[in-house]
Amino acid sequence: MKKFKRIGVLTSGGDAPGMNAAVRAVTRTALANGIECVGIRRGWQGLITSDFVPLTRESVGHILSRGGTILFTARSDDFLSEKGRLRAVNTCKMLGLDGIVAIGGDGTFRGALELSRLGVPVVGIPATIDNDVGCTNYTIGFDTACNTAIECIDRLRDTMQSHERCSIVEVMGRNAGFLALYVGISVGATAVLVPEHETDFQRDVVERIQGSRLAGNTHFMIVVAEGAGSAVELGQKIKEAVGMEPRVTILGHIQRGGAPNARDRETATRMGYYAVNAFVEGRGNCIIGTKEGSIVEIPIEEALVMEKHLQMDRYQIMEAMQFGGTINRVDR
């Protein structure tokens, strides 16, 4: 069994609340097992350019509650080439790294797979506010991002109620609607648009607004995932269809910021612990995920072909909350 003496840890792709908690857990678990830990800054690009910092118990103190990532994050075009990946392998050799813990999403893990094929063991920790990594029920940062969006929308609702208006809120989710649907149910949205479900404007927006108005409501909240279409264009269509001028709010990167909540701190800590234990027990080339609340370990090649589907039946729940019964039933 291979003995791991020094490992690296990096954060890559979009930042997510809880990444720092994962870095802390990896560092302290490694040190507790007699393994040195080196932070690779700026993701895979930092592994190419040898941008690193030694991590100690003290240096990762007080970061559990911090948003963002102390190791910074970046996307690397250089790492997409074989030449770039070979330079990353040489950095691992130069620093004496026996393995890498990579914290991020699917793009990060595809890079990890390529590195593992060149002989560097890698363990992945899923962290993305989109919650769209197929091999895990939950990704670090999702719950905090949801709560950030919910807080913002609750504030918007106050002024929408006062002025009897329609508000359109665009949340993140270029390819996945987990964030939008979760938030939409939580704020009692009139309608939610997600990329996984083709939108019928008349059925999914106009009729919902009309139904809500007939039920006695004078303000309306539409939540749109960025991948489901332009919130601005949707606002113009609503104006033409129902004669009211919506107010459009694009939450943008505010959803990625802020201190991680309890769920993300605790999940990140557990995942970081199990990631290092995989190395301690002589394993690598896997992704640490969750299934029914428990930590699971999935081989990286298997993990990358797994899919996660949006639970479209949640639309029925949302409809029942709005109209007292399910209408326009959506197939599960």
SETI-306031 format. One record per residue: x, y, z of N, C-alpha, C in turn. Coordinates in steps of 0.02 Angstrom, whole numbers, padded with zeros to 5 digits, always signed. Example, Ala and Ser with C-alpha at 12.3 -4.5 7.8 and 13.67 -1.06 7.14 Angstrom:
% SETI-306031
+00660-00284+00390+00615-00225+00390+00660-00165+00390/+00642-00112+00354+00684-00053+00357+00645+00002+00394/
This chain:
% SETI-306031
+00042-00060+00000+00000+00000+00000+00044+00063+00000/+00026+00110-00044+00067+00171-00050+00061+00213+00012/+00118+00239+00035+00120+00283+00093+00119+00355+00069/+00069+00393+00089+00064+00463+00070+00098+00506+00123/+00147+00545+00102+00185+00587+00148+00168+00661+00140/+00149+00681+00080+00133+00751+00067+00080+00754+00012/+00027+00792+00024-00026+00799-00026-00039+00873-00040/-00069+00886-00097-00090+00954-00114-00165+00959-00112/-00191+01020-00103-00263+01032-00104-00275+01096-00145/-00325+01094-00188-00341+01152-00229-00416+01160-00236/-00436+01222-00253-00506+01237-00268-00509+01263-00339/-00558+01239-00377-00559+01255-00449-00631+01269-00471/-00638+01305-00527-00704+01321-00553-00736+01377-00513/-00802+01380-00513-00837+01431-00475-00831+01420-00400/-00821+01474-00363-00816+01467-00291-00884+01452-00260/-00883+01422-00202-00945+01403-00167-00934+01409-00092/-00983+01434-00055-00977+01438+00018-00964+01369+00047/-00912+01362+00087-00894+01298+00116-00829+01270+00089/-00803+01300+00035-00738+01278+00009-00683+01285+00061/-00683+01340+00097-00632+01350+00149-00638+01297+00204/-00700+01280+00221-00709+01228+00272-00680+01162+00248/-00686+01148+00183-00658+01086+00155-00582+01088+00156/-00553+01146+00138-00480+01154+00140-00455+01143+00211/-00489+01171+00259-00471+01163+00330-00473+01090+00351/-00527+01056+00332-00534+00986+00351-00480+00942+00320/-00465+00954+00255-00412+00916+00222-00346+00927+00257/-00330+00990+00272-00266+01006+00303-00259+00974+00371/-00309+00983+00413-00302+00958+00481-00306+00882+00486/-00346+00851+00442-00348+00778+00441-00281+00750+00417/-00252+00782+00367-00187+00760+00342-00134+00766+00397/-00132+00823+00430-00082+00833+00483-00092+00784+00540/-00154+00768+00555-00168+00720+00609-00143+00651+00592/-00134+00637+00527-00109+00573+00504-00035+00575+00484/-00001+00629+00503+00070+00634+00488+00085+00650+00415/+00036+00679+00379+00045+00697+00309+00050+00772+00302/+00100+00796+00268+00106+00868+00255+00055+00889+00203/+00033+00952+00206-00017+00976+00160+00006+01042+00128/-00001+01045+00063+00019+01104+00024-00042+01131-00013/-00055+01196-00006-00110+01226-00042-00088+01248-00111/-00123+01226-00162-00110+01248-00231-00158+01305-00246/-00131+01363-00261-00173+01421-00273-00193+01427-00346/-00254+01452-00356-00282+01464-00423-00293+01400-00464/-00315+01348-00429-00338+01287-00462-00285+01251-00502/-00307+01220-00557-00260+01181-00599-00206+01226-00628/-00221+01290-00640-00170+01335-00666-00113+01342-00617/-00128+01344-00553-00076+01349-00503-00032+01288-00499/-00060+01230-00518-00020+01169-00519+00029+01171-00578/+00010+01206-00631+00054+01214-00689+00110+01264-00675/+00092+01319-00642+00140+01373-00631+00176+01368-00564/+00163+01315-00527+00194+01305-00462+00178+01362-00413/+00114+01378-00410+00089+01431-00365+00062+01396-00302/+00100+01395-00249+00081+01355-00191+00097+01390-00126/+00068+01364-00072+00082+01390-00005+00077+01331+00044/+00126+01322+00088+00120+01269+00139+00061+01283+00185/+00025+01232+00204-00032+01240+00249-00016+01208+00316/-00033+01244+00369-00022+01219+00437-00088+01222+00475/-00088+01193+00534-00148+01196+00575-00168+01268+00588/-00119+01311+00600-00132+01381+00615-00156+01419+00553/-00127+01404+00496-00144+01444+00436-00216+01431+00412/-00245+01375+00432-00314+01362+00413-00362+01375+00471/-00335+01404+00525-00378+01423+00581-00421+01483+00561/-00480+01486+00586-00526+01543+00576-00550+01550+00503/-00545+01498+00463-00571+01502+00395-00636+01462+00387/-00655+01426+00439-00715+01384+00435-00777+01425+00416/-00780+01487+00440-00839+01528+00430-00832+01577+00371/-00776+01575+00337-00764+01623+00283-00792+01597+00216/-00822+01642+00178-00845+01626+00111-00786+01628+00063/-00800+01612+00000-00747+01612-00050-00697+01556-00038/-00636+01566-00059-00583+01517-00049-00516+01552-00039/-00482+01536+00014-00417+01567+00027-00364+01546-00023/-00378+01492-00060-00330+01468-00110-00344+01499-00179/-00395+01541-00183-00417+01571-00246-00438+01515-00295/-00470+01536-00348-00493+01487-00397-00488+01518-00466/-00479+01476-00515-00472+01500-00584-00487+01442-00632/-00503+01459-00693-00510+01409-00745-00446+01410-00786/-00424+01352-00808-00359+01347-00841-00365+01317-00911/-00354+01359-00962-00351+01334-01030-00289+01292-01041/-00234+01310-01006-00172+01273-01014-00180+01200-00993/-00221+01188-00942-00229+01120-00916-00267+01076-00964/-00302+01107-01012-00339+01068-01061-00292+01033-01111/-00230+01056-01116-00183+01026-01162-00139+00975-01127/-00115+00927-01165-00070+00876-01136-00006+00908-01110/+00018+00959-01145+00079+00993-01123+00069+01025-01055/+00011+01056-01045-00004+01087-00981-00010+01036-00925/-00042+00980-00939-00050+00928-00888+00017+00897-00869/+00061+00890-00918+00128+00863-00903+00167+00912-00859/+00158+00976-00870+00190+01026-00826+00162+01020-00755/+00097+01006-00749+00067+00997-00683+00096+00935-00649/+00106+00882-00686+00137+00822-00658+00208+00837-00634/+00245+00876-00671+00313+00895-00651+00313+00936-00588/+00262+00979-00580+00256+01018-00518+00245+00971-00459/+00203+00921-00468+00191+00872-00415+00256+00837-00396/+00296+00820-00446+00360+00787-00432+00407+00834-00395/+00410+00896-00418+00455+00945-00388+00437+00959-00315/+00371+00962-00300+00349+00976-00232+00344+00912-00190/+00353+00855-00221+00349+00792-00184+00278+00775-00163/+00229+00793-00205+00159+00780-00189+00140+00709-00209/+00115+00671-00162+00094+00602-00175+00023+00598-00200/-00015+00652-00194-00084+00652-00217-00113+00722-00212/-00171+00731-00243-00205+00796-00244-00278+00788-00223/-00301+00832-00179-00373+00837-00164-00399+00897-00204/-00446+00885-00248-00473+00937-00292-00545+00952-00272/-00558+01015-00255-00624+01037-00232-00657+01078-00286/-00714+01056-00312-00748+01092-00365-00805+01051-00394/-00820+01064-00458-00876+01030-00491-00853+00983-00545/-00897+00968-00592-00882+00919-00644-00820+00937-00685/-00812+01001-00702-00753+01021-00740-00689+01007-00702/-00691+01021-00638-00633+01007-00595-00617+00932-00595/-00669+00891-00592-00659+00819-00588-00635+00789-00654/-00655+00820-00710-00629+00796-00774-00554+00811-00779/-00533+00867-00752-00462+00881-00748-00427+00831-00702/-00460+00814-00647-00432+00766-00600-00423+00698-00632/-00471+00678-00673-00466+00613-00708-00405+00612-00754/-00395+00667-00791-00338+00670-00837-00272+00667-00798/-00269+00700-00741-00208+00699-00700-00196+00629-00672/-00250+00596-00651-00243+00528-00623-00216+00479-00675/-00234+00491-00738-00211+00447-00792-00136+00456-00805/-00108+00511-00780-00037+00523-00786+00001+00502-00724/-00034+00467-00679+00000+00438-00622-00005+00474-00556/-00043+00530-00554-00050+00567-00491-00118+00550-00460/-00120+00517-00403-00184+00501-00371-00223+00564-00352/-00287+00564-00365-00329+00623-00350-00393+00600-00316/-00414+00640-00267-00480+00630-00235-00519+00695-00243/-00581+00691-00267-00622+00750-00278-00673+00762-00223/-00685+00825-00209-00738+00845-00162-00786+00891-00200/-00850+00874-00207-00897+00914-00246-00918+00978-00211/-00905+01035-00243-00924+01100-00215-00947+01144-00272/-01012+01157-00276-01041+01202-00325-01111+01221-00302/-01129+01284-00309-01195+01305-00287-01250+01277-00331/-01233+01251-00390-01283+01224-00436-01308+01155-00414/-01272+01120-00372-01290+01053-00348-01301+01004-00406/-01262+01011-00459-01274+00973-00520-01222+00918-00533/-01185+00897-00482-01137+00842-00490-01175+00776-00483/-01172+00735-00535-01215+00676-00538-01204+00623-00486/-01143+00617-00460-01126+00561-00416-01142+00574-00343/-01169+00632-00326-01182+00649-00257-01250+00681-00249/-01284+00666-00194-01348+00698-00181-01340+00772-00167/-01282+00790-00139-01273+00860-00116-01203+00885-00131/-01198+00948-00151-01133+00980-00161-01125+01038-00114/-01064+01048-00090-01050+01102-00043-01068+01170-00074/-01103+01210-00037-01120+01278-00058-01192+01287-00078/-01227+01232-00094-01295+01238-00120-01343+01268-00069/-01342+01244-00008-01390+01267+00042-01379+01341+00059/-01316+01361+00065-01301+01431+00080-01325+01476+00024/-01311+01455-00039-01333+01495-00096-01409+01501-00098/-01443+01447-00083-01517+01448-00081-01541+01498-00029/-01512+01496+00030-01533+01541+00083-01518+01614+00067/-01462+01626+00032-01445+01694+00011-01498+01720-00038/-01516+01677-00087-01568+01697-00136-01635+01707-00102/-01652+01664-00055-01716+01669-00020-01720+01734+00019/-01665+01752+00053-01665+01815+00091-01675+01875+00045/-01641+01875-00011-01649+01930-00059-01720+01934-00086/-01749+01876-00103-01816+01876-00131-01868+01896-00079/-01858+01875-00016-01904+01896+00037-01905+01972+00044/-01847+02002+00036-01844+02076+00039-01880+02107-00021/-01870+02078-00079-01903+02103-00139-01979+02097-00132/-02001+02042-00102-02073+02031-00095-02105+02087-00054/-02070+02112-00004-02097+02166+00036-02116+02226-00006/-02071+02246-00051-02086+02304-00093-02135+02287-00148/-02133+02225-00173-02181+02204-00224-02253+02206-00196/-02260+02184-00134-02326+02186-00102-02350+02257-00094/-02304+02301-00075-02323+02371-00063-02347+02405-00127/-02316+02387-00184-02332+02419-00247-02376+02376-00293/-02395+02317-00269-02437+02271-00308-02407+02259-00377/-02346+02232-00377-02309+02223-00439-02290+02150-00450/-02264+02138-00509-02234+02074-00526-02158+02081-00525/-02126+02034-00493-02053+02034-00490-02026+01972-00523/-01974+01981-00565-01939+01924-00596-01869+01923-00567/-01851+01866-00538-01785+01859-00508-01747+01804-00544/-01689+01822-00571-01646+01773-00605-01593+01748-00557/-01591+01682-00549-01541+01651-00505-01492+01611-00549/-01437+01590-00520-01388+01552-00558-01415+01482-00575/-01384+01452-00624-01405+01386-00648-01406+01385-00723/-01346+01384-00754-01343+01386-00827-01369+01321-00858/-01353+01265-00827-01373+01200-00854-01418+01161-00808/-01430+01186-00748-01468+01149-00699-01514+01195-00660/-01574+01170-00645-01624+01211-00610-01634+01195-00537/-01588+01157-00507-01597+01138-00437-01605+01200-00392/-01561+01249-00401-01564+01309-00360-01630+01347-00370/-01649+01356-00433-01709+01394-00447-01772+01361-00418/-01778+01296-00428-01839+01261-00405-01842+01258-00329/-01785+01245-00297-01782+01243-00224-01802+01310-00195/-01772+01363-00223-01786+01431-00200-01859+01450-00215/-01882+01432-00275-01950+01449-00294-02002+01421-00247/-01994+01359-00228-02040+01328-00181-02035+01363-00113/-01974+01380-00093-01963+01409-00027-01990+01479-00020/-01997+01516-00075-02022+01585-00071-02095+01589-00095/-02125+01532-00113-02193+01533-00137-02200+01568-00204/-02154+01554-00250-02155+01588-00315-02217+01571-00355/-02239+01619-00394-02296+01609-00439-02278+01560-00494/-02215+01565-00518-02191+01521-00571-02115+01514-00565/-02090+01456-00586-02018+01444-00587-02000+01415-00656/-01949+01443-00687-01926+01420-00752-01856+01391-00746/-01848+01330-00771-01783+01295-00765-01763+01267-00833/-01698+01257-00845-01676+01233-00911-01697+01162-00927/-01711+01121-00877-01730+01052-00889-01801+01044-00916/-01841+01096-00909-01911+01092-00929-01925+01146-00980/-01944+01126-01041-01958+01175-01093-02018+01218-01073/-02009+01283-01077-02059+01329-01053-02113+01342-01105/-02175+01334-01084-02233+01356-01123-02255+01421-01091/-02240+01477-01123-02252+01543-01091-02324+01552-01069/-02371+01533-01111-02441+01542-01094-02460+01500-01033/-02440+01437-01035-02459+01391-00980-02419+01404-00917/-02353+01412-00924-02309+01413-00865-02302+01482-00833/-02320+01534-00870-02313+01601-00842-02379+01639-00841/-02408+01649-00900-02469+01691-00904-02525+01660-00863/-02539+01596-00873-02595+01565-00838-02582+01561-00763/-02520+01557-00744-02505+01556-00671-02517+01625-00641/-02497+01677-00676-02510+01745-00652-02585+01757-00648/-02621+01738-00701-02693+01748-00702-02727+01709-00647/-02706+01647-00637-02735+01606-00585-02723+01634-00516/-02662+01660-00507-02645+01690-00443-02686+01753-00430/-02696+01791-00483-02736+01853-00476-02809+01836-00459/-02837+01785-00492-02905+01764-00479-02913+01737-00408/-02857+01712-00380-02858+01686-00311-02852+01743-00260/-02844+01805-00285-02844+01862-00240-02776+01895-00230/-02724+01868-00262-02658+01899-00254-02650+01960-00299/-02613+02008-00274-02600+02069-00314-02526+02079-00328/-02484+02032-00306-02413+02035-00323-02391+01965-00343/-02339+01961-00385-02320+01897-00415-02244+01892-00418/-02219+01832-00403-02147+01821-00401-02129+01765-00451/-02087+01781-00499-02065+01732-00549-01990+01720-00537/-01970+01657-00529-01900+01639-00519-01876+01604-00582/-01820+01628-00610-01794+01602-00673-01722+01581-00665/-01706+01519-00682-01636+01498-00686-01604+01530-00748/-01542+01553-00743-01511+01589-00798-01511+01549-00863/-01509+01483-00858-01509+01441-00917-01577+01431-00949/-01629+01457-00917-01697+01449-00943-01718+01507-00988/-01676+01557-00995-01693+01614-01037-01680+01680-01002/-01683+01733-01040-01669+01800-01014-01727+01826-00972/-01712+01847-00912-01762+01875-00868-01789+01941-00896/-01745+01979-00928-01766+02043-00958-01816+02031-01014/-01801+01984-01058-01847+01968-01113-01913+01940-01086/-01909+01900-01034-01969+01874-01004-02013+01931-00977/-01981+01980-00947-02018+02037-00921-02056+02074-00975/-02025+02082-01033-02057+02116-01089-02118+02076-01114/-02110+02010-01116-02165+01967-01138-02224+01970-01089/-02208+01972-01025-02261+01976-00974-02298+02042-00981/-02261+02096-00993-02291+02162-01001-02341+02162-01059/-02322+02130-01114-02365+02128-01173-02425+02082-01162/-02415+02029-01123-02468+01979-01115-02520+01996-01063/-02498+02026-01007-02546+02038-00952-02551+02111-00932/-02514+02155-00967-02523+02226-00957-02492+02255-00894/-02445+02219-00864-02408+02248-00807-02334+02247-00822/-02298+02295-00794-02226+02301-00807-02187+02271-00749/-02159+02211-00758-02122+02179-00703-02056+02215-00688/-02032+02206-00627-01967+02229-00607-01919+02169-00608/-01864+02175-00643-01816+02120-00651-01757+02129-00605/-01739+02077-00569-01680+02077-00525-01638+02017-00542/-01574+02028-00559-01527+01974-00573-01480+01968-00514/-01486+01915-00475-01446+01909-00414-01372+01899-00428/-01356+01863-00481-01286+01857-00501-01242+01826-00447/-01180+01851-00444-01129+01819-00402-01139+01829-00327/-01189+01869-00308-01203+01876-00237-01221+01808-00207/-01246+01763-00248-01266+01696-00224-01206+01654-00203/-01147+01670-00229-01087+01631-00212-01054+01656-00149/-01070+01716-00127-01034+01746-00071-01066+01732-00004/-01033+01756+00048-01059+01751+00115-01033+01690+00153/-01040+01694+00218-01019+01639+00261-01061+01577+00249/-01030+01518+00245-01068+01456+00236-01112+01442+00297/-01170+01413+00286-01213+01397+00342-01192+01330+00373/-01230+01308+00423-01211+01249+00461-01205+01187+00417/-01254+01178+00371-01252+01119+00330-01189+01116+00287/-01171+01172+00257-01112+01172+00214-01047+01166+00253/-01043+01195+00312-00983+01186+00353-00974+01113+00375/-01030+01083+00397-01026+01015+00422-01013+00965+00365/-01047+00974+00308-01037+00929+00252-00966+00936+00224/-00941+00997+00218-00873+01008+00193-00822+00976+00239/-00833+00980+00304-00787+00951+00352-00786+00875+00346/-00844+00845+00341-00847+00772+00333-00815+00750+00268/-00829+00784+00214-00801+00765+00150-00725+00772+00150/-00700+00826+00179-00627+00835+00183-00593+00781+00223/-00625+00761+00277-00599+00707+00319-00595+00641+00280/-00650+00624+00246-00651+00561+00209-00605+00562+00148/-00595+00621+00119-00550+00626+00062-00479+00608+00082/-00456+00634+00137-00388+00618+00161-00384+00545+00183/-00436+00520+00215-00436+00450+00236-00429+00402+00177/-00456+00422+00119-00448+00380+00060-00373+00372+00044/-00335+00426+00049-00263+00423+00038-00229+00382+00093/-00249+00394+00156-00219+00359+00212-00226+00284+00204/-00283+00263+00176-00296+00192+00167-00271+00166+00100/-00232+00208+00065-00200+00186+00004-00241+00191-00059/-00297+00229-00056-00339+00235-00115-00333+00305-00144/-00358+00312-00205-00361+00377-00238-00406+00370-00298/-00406+00423-00340-00444+00422-00402-00518+00408-00389/-00547+00447-00343-00617+00439-00326-00647+00507-00309/-00713+00508-00305-00750+00568-00285-00785+00552-00219/-00781+00598-00172-00817+00591-00108-00886+00623-00117/-00939+00586-00105-01006+00613-00113-01050+00596-00054/-01114+00613-00060-01162+00595-00008-01219+00555-00039/-01246+00509-00001-01304+00470-00021-01346+00457+00040/-01406+00484+00040-01453+00475+00097-01420+00496+00162/-01381+00549+00160-01350+00577+00220-01283+00548+00239/-01263+00493+00207-01199+00461+00222-01147+00479+00170/-01084+00478+00190-01028+00490+00144-01014+00427+00104/-01007+00435+00039-00991+00379-00005-00930+00397-00047/-00898+00345-00073-00838+00353-00115-00851+00319-00181/-00845+00358-00236-00860+00331-00303-00798+00337-00347/-00778+00283-00381-00722+00288-00428-00734+00345-00478/-00682+00383-00492-00691+00445-00530-00720+00433-00600/-00698+00380-00634-00724+00368-00701-00798+00351-00698/-00818+00313-00649-00889+00296-00640-00929+00359-00621/-00900+00400-00578-00934+00460-00554-00950+00509-00610/-00905+00515-00658-00913+00565-00711-00966+00547-00763/-00989+00485-00763-01042+00467-00811-01110+00463-00776/-01111+00474-00711-01174+00473-00675-01213+00537-00687/-01279+00532-00689-01321+00590-00702-01367+00603-00642/-01385+00666-00635-01433+00686-00583-01490+00723-00617/-01551+00701-00605-01608+00731-00639-01649+00772-00589/-01672+00829-00614-01714+00872-00573-01779+00837-00558/-01802+00841-00496-01865+00810-00477-01923+00854-00499/-01947+00841-00560-01997+00884-00590-02064+00881-00552/-02075+00829-00511-02137+00826-00474-02142+00882-00422/-02086+00915-00409-02089+00972-00363-02132+01029-00392/-02139+01030-00458-02185+01078-00488-02256+01068-00462/-02275+01005-00453-02343+00991-00429-02352+01018-00358/-02300+01012-00318-02302+01039-00250-02312+01115-00253/-02274+01147-00297-02279+01220-00304-02349+01241-00327/-02377+01203-00374-02444+01218-00399-02496+01211-00343/-02489+01158-00303-02537+01147-00248-02534+01205-00199/-02474+01232-00186-02467+01288-00140-02499+01351-00168/-02498+01358-00235-02526+01418-00266-02601+01415-00275/-02626+01356-00297-02695+01353-00319-02739+01305-00279/-02709+01272-00230-02748+01226-00190-02761+01159-00225/-02723+01146-00278-02730+01083-00314-02680+01082-00370/-02667+01024-00399-02618+01019-00453-02650+01033-00519/-02619+01077-00559-02642+01091-00626-02582+01084-00673/-02596+01074-00737-02541+01068-00786-02489+01018-00762/-02512+00960-00742-02468+00910-00712-02407+00895-00755/-02349+00896-00724-02286+00884-00760-02264+00812-00747/-02243+00778-00800-02218+00710-00791-02157+00710-00747/-02151+00658-00707-02093+00654-00662-02031+00636-00700/
